C-alpha cells in the first residue's frame, strides 16, 4: 500500500516514469528547436539585405567594378539646422529611412561586393591589387563576417555538429568554426591564384538573355582566366583552398575527425554556394531594379 501511495503521489494520472521522461525530453526538444529558429530569425534581422548571398568559401566577390558611388545633393540653405533643431522623432525617422535606403542599395556593397561590370575590360590585377582584394574578402568588409553568421545560423537550426549545444555558446562555436575555415580556405586560394596568375574576380557576362548569363555564372564558378584574361582554366586554387580549409577545420571540430571527408564537403559547398553567389552578382542589376534601387551604370 505504501508503494502504491508513492506511485500515485508521483504519477497522479497513472503514467509511467518512462512516459514522464519521454514527455519531458520531447518538451525540451521542442523548446530547443524554438530557440534555434528564434536565433536564425535574429541573425537574419541583424544581417538585413545581406542574408541572401552566403558563400563557402567565396568565389572572390571582392571585384574591381570601377562603379562610382552615387553622390547626394547638398541640403538647401538652413536645411541641416532645421533637421537638427526640429522634432527629434521626425529627425530619427528621416535618418532611419535614409540608412535603410542605403542598406538596400547593395549592388557594390555588402552582398555582391566589387565586381567587373559587363561594360568593363578585364585587366590582370597586380600584386598590390590582389592583396587589397584578399583583405576585403577575408577581413575588412562586413560581408566577410555576415555570410558566416548566416551559415552558422543554418548549422544551429540543423543541430550540426550535434556535440555543440543549441544556445548562444553553441552558435558562437559554429560561427567561429565557419569563420576559421573560411579564412584558411580563402588564404590558400589567394596564394594559389597568385602563384598561377589566375583571375580572382567575377566578370559579368557581356551576353544577353537569361540562359546565356546563367550559364556564364555557373561556368565561372568552375573555370577562371589566366593572365591573358581570355584563356580559361579549372579553378584549381579555389577548390584546392576549399578542400584545404575543410581539412584544417578538423583540428577544432568534434569527432568523428575525418579530414578528407571535411575537405570533400567543403569543396562540394563551394560548388553550390559559389554558383549561387555568381548568379546573384550576375543579375544584381535586375534584382536592384525589382527593389526600386537606382542604377549605377
Secondary structure, DSSP 8 states (H G I E B T S, - for coil): -HHHHHHHHH-TT---HHHHHHHHHHHHHHHHHHHHHHHHHHHHHHHGGGGGG--SS-------------------TTHHHHHHHS-HHHHHHHHHHHHHHHHH--TTTTTT-S-B-TTS------HHHHHHHHHIIIIISTHHHHHHHHHHHHHHHHT-STTS-SSHHHHHHHHHHHHHHHHHHHHHHHHHHHHHT---S-B--SS-SHHHHHHHHHHTTTEEE-TTSSSEEE-HHHHHHHHHHHHHGGGTS-SS--HHHHHHHHHHHHHHHHHHHHHHHHTHHHHHHHHT-----
